[in-house]
Amino acid sequence: MTKTATDLLENRWDEDKARGMSEPELLLYRSNILGQDKRVTNYGGGNTSAKVMQKDPLTGEEVEVLWVKGSGGDIGSIEMSGFSTLYMDKLRALKGLYRGVEFEDEMVGYLPHCTFNLNPRAASIDTPLHAYVPRTHVDHVHADAIIAIAAAKDGERLTREIFGDRVGWLPWKKPGYELGLWLEDFCTKNPQAEGVVLGSHGLFTWGDTAKACYDKTIEVINEATAWLGARMEGQTIFGGAAHESLDPAARRAVAARLMPAIRGFVSGNQHMVGHFNDEDAVLEFVNAKGMPPLAALGTSCPDHFLRTKIRPLVIDFDPAKGNVDDVLAGLSDQIAAYRADYAAYYDRCKRPDSPDMRDPNAVVYLVPGVGMITFAKDKATARISGEFYVNAINVMRGADTVDEYTGLPEQEAFDIEYWLLEEAKLQRMPKPKSLAGRVALVTGGAGGIGAATAARYLSEGACVMLADIDESALASTAETLAGRFGPDVVRTVQMNVTQEEAVQAAYAEIAVELGGVDILVSNAGIASSAPVEETSLALWNKNMDILSTGYFLVSREAFKLFRVQDIGGAVVFVASKNGLAASPNASAYCTAKAAEIHLARCLALEGAEAGIRVNVVNPDAVLRGSKIWEGDWLDQRASTYGTDKEGLEEMYRKRSMLKRSVLPEDIAEAAYFLAADTSAKSTGNIINVDAGNVQAFTR
């Protein structure tokens, strides 16, 4: 069941685990258990701190040190190295340098001068907020239930109604040095307070010990949650339903058609990756009568709209009519209108020193009856952006039910989105890898060449869907790759390349899981060996079905998706030296491989005008990790060449011109080159990776 803002939080503090921990270790423990529930704070949002007495490495004296989440961290997954450490006496001394709110951004430049023990972790803009709260342990979170109150039109009154004078209220103020001074002033004037709600932003709580601080955070959130739940009981949410959800399969089918089309429009500057979410909270919102006006108001918490843009795009889909074709026909106009609206927002709000306008495309797409689609530069960011908007939905549900939801004022939102400090953070981001944002489908993905190629693509920032007929091997390969590169970027689909419906279903799956496809590596294969007079029609047809028809089917469906996206594409056939150089007792295999190569030539001709490149890698004698060498083929080839299994690889090595064995990673390197922009002007080519075989020379 989807957890919402009206479900009480679990207190996860385990005294047995915490026993014996140092103060920094307790801070880490507290941070991690707070961040385990996205209703407490979204990914990367919020921060935690502790003021700890430590020995100064220079003087040997005990000094007060602020431990606080560093810039860019996530409390749910933070490690000890993720905390900044700063001298409290130096942080207090900064007050003497403060020239007023119009100069508050310059205070960030002083924070490195306060670093304790040469800690390389950069301090975040929120450091003064924690430093100047005169309490030992401080939590700042973006809990859905709290922001529902903070984003309500009459949030200050609601805060008093819920908490009395135990939890205070501060109006919206952009995070920074001035807000830190506001918090200090509030605490000084309200020594009995247990926390404070920040308008349109979040919650600060504190305590004398790590456990007391954690307990107070959970207690305050649960108090707001219970209050909201009681007042929402029996109420019509979001104005009631205007649409009914399609069934799960139909929802994914619609998303699979929409996502490649959207992806084509939003990938102008860089390739984008998609994510689909149809959880209950999302469906309740996208189906509601009140969804369009609420979505137009934009999000409230700064962390929300930094991830999701100020507002989503609502797709003109009617689930009762199933008008997908009409939606696709009008999608260009809808996206153009969103871009124009975003550009107008930029022009209205820009400052003389504002950075140039960024990508004007929406991040979040709401589809009635279907769910939510998000696009971002990588899969994790697309998923996390969706999670942020679920937080925003939870906030709107609560605020709109008990009062009136209010988004952040447009100028304030712009000043956060185009904050020069935020721009500086973006400029420090590492350069994208060569396949960042690209999506690859690798058939035969559980075999040696397929797995090695997938790993090579993943190492360069791509997302990969592994397709294979062997479900067990597929799961094992995916587990290994996900362990190396993370679960976000690896997907699997069981697929028989000879079955048209299975191939079409696989492409629908990659569309809904990752948004589309940029690279096809057609690698699924078998091998057979028999003199021609002993080659049965069944054996001949099996080779043709898998190695010729299978390559045709996966290529045809890739071309369809490439043309919908209209951003080009790359097809890499893993053929064989045998497609160019005949081998004895392998007529079915060699002929089918020759058909692959000629199919690639035909596709290169057809795809060029759309920027679709088609090239071939010709391996030879790749024994290690290859599934086709696990069965009769190995015995048959060993028999053909008069050797045994152990001697076959050595025989192949010796017969090559370079006298070197060919490994799966060698084929993967060629497949990477042919998919990357380094080969952007190459199509219709064949790269032999066979350690040298004169019979297979292409010219």
N, C-alpha and C positions, 0 to 999 in steps of 0.2 A: 504494500500500500504506500502511496506517495505521502510523505510527511509534509504537513503544512505549518503555517505560522500559528495555528491554534492547537497543535500538539505540544504537550509539555516536554521540556528537555530532561534528559537523564543526567544526574550528577555522576560523572565518571571518575571522580577522585578515588583512588585506591590507596589507602593508608599503608598497606604492606609494600606497595611499589615505591611510595614516596619516602618511606622510612630510611634515614641515613643519607639522604641526598643533600648536597650543598645548596646554598641559595641560588646560584646560577642553574644548577641541575633542576631544582624545583621550578624555576621560571620556565625552563625548557619543557618540563613535564606538563605544567599548567597550560602552556601555549599549545602544545600538541593536542591535548584532550579538548580544549576549547575549539580548535580548528577542525575536529573530526566531524562536526555537524555543520553543514553549510547554512542552516538557519541561524547559527550563532554569528558566523561571519563568512563571507564569500571568499573564494580563493584569492590569496594575496592581499585581502583586505584586513583592516584592523591591525592592532599591534599591542604588545604586552611589554611590561618593564618591571624591574626591581632595582632598588637602590641598595647596594651591597658595600660593606666595609672590607677593603682589601689593602694589602701591603703595597705601597708605592715602590716600583722597581728601582727608582733613583734614590729616594730618601730613606726607604725602609719603614716609613711611618704609615699608620693606618689612615686611609683616605676613603671618602665616600665616592663610589663609582656607580654610574647609571648604566645598567644593562638594558638595552631596548632593541626590539626587532630592527634590523638594518634595512636599508633601502632595497625594495624589490622582493622582499621575502614573503613567505606564506607561513602563518603560525601553525597550520596543521601539519606541515612537513618540515618545518625549520629544524636545523641541527644547531649545535652549540656555536659553530662558526658563523651562523646567520645573525648573531647579535652584535650590535655595535656596543662599545664600552667607552664611556666618557667621564672625565673628572667632573663631579658636581660643582666644585668650587669654581671651575672655569666656566661652566655653563651659567652659573649665577653671575659671574663677572661680565657676561655678554650683555647684561641689561644696561651697563654703562655705555655700550657702543650703539644701542638701538636708537635710530633716528626717527622712528615713527612708522605708522602703518604703510605709508607710501613707499617706504624703503625696506619693508620686512623681508623681501626675497634675498637681500644682500646678506642677511644673517646666516643663510645656509652656508655661505662661503667661510664663515668663522668656525663651523662645527668641526672640521678636521683639526683645528688647533686645540680642540678639547679632548682629543683621542687619548685614551688610557692604554698604556702598554703596547703602543704601535699596532693596534688592531687594524687590519686592512679593510674590515667591513665598513663600507660607507654608511654614515648616519642618514636617516630619512628626514623628510620635511616635518614629520610628526614628533621628532625628538623633543622640542621645547614643550609640547603638550604634556609629555610624561615628566620631563625634568622639573617643571614648575608646579605640578600638583604635589603639595607637601604631604605625601603619603608614601610609605615604603614600597608597596606593591600596587600597580595600576594596570587595569585592563581597558582597552578601547576596542569595541566590537560593533559590527553592523548587523545586529540581530533583526530579523524580519519583523518580529512583533514590536520591537522598539521603534524601528523606522516607520512602521505603520502609524504610530503615534506622532513621531517627529515630522512626518509628511502630511499629517492632517491639517486642515485649515486652522483649527482651534487646538493645535497640539499642546500649547502651554497649559491651557485649562485642563485638557485631558490628563496631562502628566500630573498636575496637582490632584485631580480626582482619583487617580490610581495610587499615587505614592505619598500624598500629603507633602510634608517638607523633608521627607527622607531622601528624595531624589529631586534635584533641581532642574531648571530649564535654562538653556542659553540659546538665543536666536541664531539663525544661520550665519556662519562666518567661515570664509575659505580657510582650510587648514594652513597653518603657518605660525610664525612667531607671535603675532598679535593674539591669536586664539590661545596660545600657551599662557599669555599674561591674563587673558580673560578667565581661564580655568583657575589660575593661582588666586585671582581676586575672588572668584566664587568660593573656593575652598576656605579662604581666610574669613570671608563674611558669613559662611555657613558651616561652621566646624562640625555640626551634627550630621551633615549630609553624608549619605552613603554612595552617592553617585550623581551624575548629571546627564540629562538628555540634551543632545545637540540638535537643534532644529534642522530637518532635512538631511541629517547626517548619521547619527548613531548614539552610542552610549559610552560613558566613562564610569567605571566603578573602581573601588580601591579597598585595601585592607592592610592590617598590620603584619599578616603572614601570607605566604603564597596560597595556602588553603583557604584562609578567610577571604582573600580577594576572589579566588575562583568561586567559592560558595556564594558570595554576594552577587557575582555576575550571573550565575545560573538562577539564583533566587529572584533577582530583579527581572530578568527576561521571562521567567515563568509567571511572575506576578502579572506582567503585562499580557502575557499569552492567555492566562486564565481570564483576565478582565475582558480581553477581546472576544474570547470564545463565548463567554456568557452573553455578551451583547450581540454577537452574531447569530446566536441560536435562534433558528426559525426565521431569520432574515433572508430576503431575496438577494442573492450574491450577483454583483455586476449587472443588476437589472433583469436577471433571468436569461434564459436561453433563447437565442434567435436561430440557432442551427443545431442539428444533431450530428454527432460524430459518425463518420464512416466506420466500418469494421476495421480491425487492425491491418488485415492484408490490403484492403482498399486504400487505407491511409498511406501505407508504404508505396503502393503502386502510384498514387498521385504524386507523392514526394519524389519518387524515382523519375517521373517525367518532368517535374518542375525544376529539380535541382541542377541538372546539367545546363538547362537553358539559363537559369539565373547565374550559374557559374561562368558561362560565357560572357555575360554582360559585365560581371564584376571583376573579371581577371584581366582587365586592360593593362594595368601597370605591373601586376605580378599575379602568378597563378594562386588561386584561392582554394581552400579545402572546406567542405561542407559538413554539417552535423544536423541530424534530425532528432527531434524530441517530441513525443506524443504522450507524455505522462499525464496523469489525471488533472493536475493543477493547470497545465498548459491547455488541455482541451476545454476545461471549464471556462478559461479566459477567452480563447479564440472563438468559442461558440456563443459568447454572451452578447446581449444587446448593447451593453455598456462598453464593450471592448474598443470600438473605433474611437470614441471621444477620449477614453482613458489613455489609449496608446498614443494619441496625438499630444497629450499633455507632457509626455516624456517622463523619464525616470527622475528620481529624487537624489538618492545618495550619490556622491561624486564617483565612487568606485563603480556604480552601476553604469552610468553613461560613458565613463571612460572606456568601458569594455563593449558597450552596446550602441554607442552613439546616443544622441539626445532622444531619438524616438525610432520605432521600427517602421517597416513598410508592411501595410496590410494588403495581402494579395486578394484580387477580386475573384475569389472562387466561391461558388455556391454548391455546397455538398448535395443539396437536394436535386440540383440540375446536373451535377457532374460535368460542368462546363470546362474541362481541362483544355480542350482545343482553343476555346475562346480566350482563356487566360493566357495561353502561350502566344496567341496572336496579338494580344494587347500588352504583353509583358514589357516590350520595348518602351511603350509610352508610359507605363507605370514607373519604370525605373528612371526614365528621363525626367519625369515629373519630380521624383524624389531628389534626384541630383540637383535640379533647378531650385527646389525648396531649400536644400542644404546650402547651395551657393548663396541664396538670398539671406539665409541665417548668418552665414559667414560675413557677408557684406554689411549687414546691419550691425553686427557686434564687433567687428575687428577693431583693434587698436593700432596706433601708428607703428608699433614694434611687433605686431602679431606675426607669427610664422606664416608661411604660405599655406593656402588651403590644402588640406589633406584629402585623401580619397573620399569623394562625395557619395559613394554607394552605401546603402544600408548594410548593417551587420545582421540585423534580426528581421526575419520575414514571418509574418503570422498568417496562417492559412486556415480559415474556418472549416471545421469538420475534420481537419487533417492534423494540425499541430504547428510546431515552430521549426523553422530552418534558420541556421546561422552559418555565415561564411566568414573566414578569417585566413590569415597567412599560413596557418598550420592547423592540424587537427586538434591539438590540445587547446589552442586559443579559441577555435570554433566551439568546442565543447564547453569550455569555461564561460564563454560569452553567453551561451544558452543557459548555463547555471545561474549566471548573474541576472538574466532576465526572469528566470523563475523566482529568484529573490524579489525582483521588482513586482512580479505578479502577486506574490504573497503580501507585499507591502500595500499594493493598491487594493487588494481584497479587504484587508483590515481597515485601512483608512477610509475607503469609499463606503464601507458598511456602517461604521460608527460615526463618521463625520463627512468630510469632503476632501478627497485626495487632491493635493497640490504638488505639481512638479516644481523643480528648482527654477527660479526665474531665468529667462533665456540668457540674459547678459552674464549672470553668475555661472550658468552652465558653460557658456563660451569661455569665460575667463579661466575655468578649470581645464577645459578641453585643450585650449591653446595657451595654457600657462607656459611661460618661458622655461620654468624649471622642469615641467613635463616634457617640453621639446628637447631640452638638454639631455634628459634621460633617454628619449628615443634616439637621439644622435649617438649615444654611447652604446647602443645595441650592436652586437656583432653583425658583420656582413652576412646576409643569407647564404646558405650553402647552395651548391650548383643546381640541385634538384628540389629546392625548397618550394613547397606548394604543389609539386607534381604528384600525380596519382598513377600508379602502375598496376597492371594486372599481369601476373606471371602464371602461365599454365604449366603443368608439371612442376608446381611450386614446391612439392615435398621432396623432389629428387635433388641430387647433388648440384647440378647446374642451376636449377630453379632456385634452390635455397641460397646458393652463393650469389646469384644475380640479385635476389631480393635483398640480401645483406648489403651488397654494394650500393644499391639504390637507397636503402634506408640510411646508410652512413653518410649520404649526400643530402639528406633532408626530405626524401620522398616518403609518401605513404604507399603501402603495398598491400594488395589483396592477392593471397596465394590461392590458386585453384588447382585441385588435384582430384583424381577419382578415388584415391586411397585415403579414407577419412582418418584412420589412425595415424598414418605418417604425416598427414596434413596438420593434425592437432599437435603432434610432437614438434614439428618444424616451427609452427607458429609460436608455441610456448618458448622455444629456444630464442627465436628472434625477438619476441616481446620482452623477454628477460634482458636482452642486450639493448634494445632500442625503445622500449616502453610499449604498453598495450594500446595506446591511442593510435599508433601508426601501422599496426598489423591487423589485417582482417583475413578471413578465410571463407571459401565457398567450395563445397564438394561439387565437382562438375565432370561430366563425361563429355569430352569435346565433340563426340560424334552425334550427340543428341541436341537437335536444334532448340528444343524448349529449355533444356538445361543451360545451354549457352546464353540464351536470351534472359533467363532468370538470373544468371550470374552477373550480367551487365546491369540489370535492374538493382541487384544487391549492391554493387559497387557504387551505383549512382546515389542510392539512399544512404549508404554508409559513409561515403567520402565525397560525394558531390558530383562525380564524373570520372573521367579517365583521360590521361595524357599519353600513357605509354602502354603498349601491349608487347609482352615478350611471349611469343608463341613457341613453347618449348615442350609441350606434352608429347610423349613419344613411346614407341616400342621398337624392337629390332627383331628380325628373324633371319634365319639362315637355312637354306636348303637348295640343292640343285634344282634347276628349273623343272625337270621332269618329275621331281618330288614336291613341287610347290603346288599345294591345293588351291582351289579357287577361294576357299574360306580364308586361307593364309594371305593370299593376294589381296582380297577385299579388306581384310583386317588392317593391313598396312595402308591401303588407300583410304580407308575410313578415318584412321587416326592421323596419319601423316599428311594427307592431302585434303580430304573433306573437313577434318577437324580444324586445320589451319585456315581453310576458307571460312568456316562458320565463325570462328572467333574474330577473324579479321573483318568480316562483313559487319558484325555487330559493333566492333570498335569504330569502323568508319561511320556508322549511323550516329554514334554518340559524338565522335569528333565533329561531325557536321552540325549537330545541334549546338555544341559549344562554340564552334567557329573560332577556335584559338589554336588550330593546328594539331599536331600529334605525331607520335613516333611509333612505328611498328618494327620490331626486331624479331626476325625468324631465326630460331636456332635450327639450322638444317644439318648438313653433314658433308664431310669431304666426299662421301659416297654419292652425293648429288652431282658431282662433277667428274669424279674418277670411279669407274666401274670396279666392283669387287666380285670375286667368284662366289658362287653359291649364295647370292643375296639379291636376286633380280627384283623381288617385290620391294624390298627395303630401298634399294638404290633408285628404282623408278619412282617410288613415292617421294623420296627426298629430292629428286630432280624436279618433280612436279611442284614441290614447295618453292624451290628457287625460281621457277618460271612464274608461279603465282605472285611471288614478291615483285618481280619485274613488272607484271601487269598492274599490281596495286600501286607501285611507285608512279606509273603513268597516270593513273586515275586520281591519286591523292595530291599530286603536286600543286594543282591550282588552289587547293584548300590548305596548303602548308602542311600536309601530312606526308611524312617521310617514311619510306619503307626500305629496310636494309636487312642483310643476312649475315649471320655469323656461321661459319662452317668449322665445327670442331672435328677432331679425329681422335679416337681411342682414349676417351675420357673415362677411365675405369673407376677411379676413386669416387665413392658416393653416388654413382650413377645407378638408378634403379633398373635400367635395361640390361645391366650386366649381372643382375642377381639370379636370372633364370637360365633357360636353355641357351640363350644367345651366347653366353660365355663358353659353355661346353662346345657349342657348334663352331664358334670362331676358333677356339683352341684346336679343335679337330681339323678344321680347314687348313690351318697353318702348321699342323704337326707338332704342337706343343701342349703343355698342360696349363691349368689355370694360373699357377704361380709364374709361369714363364711368359704369359701373353703380354703383360704390360711391358716387360723388358724387351720383348720382341718388337713391340710397337715403337718403343723408344729408339731402339737401334736402327730401325728401318727409316726413321725420320732423318731429314737432312741435317737438322740441328742437334740430333741425338739427345732430345730432352722429352720428358714426360709432359703431357698436357693435363692440367688440373681444372676442376670446376671454376676456381677463382680466375683462371686465365680467360675462360669463356665469359665470365661475369664482367671482366674488365672491358672486353670488346663490346658487350651488350650495354655497358655504361656509356662508353664513348658514343655509340650510335644513338643513344637516347638523350644525351646531353647537348647543350648549345654549342659545344666545341665542334660538333659535326653538323651544325645547322644548315650547311650548304651541301650536304651529302644525302643522296637518295638513289635507290637502285643499285647499291653497291654490295659487294661480297667481301667480307674479311675472313680469310682462312686463319684459323688458330689450330694448326695441326703439326707444329714444329717443323714444317717444310715437307711438301710432297709435290714433286714436279708434275705429276699427272693432274693435280688439282689446281694448277696455276690457271687463273681466270683469263689470262691473255698470253 
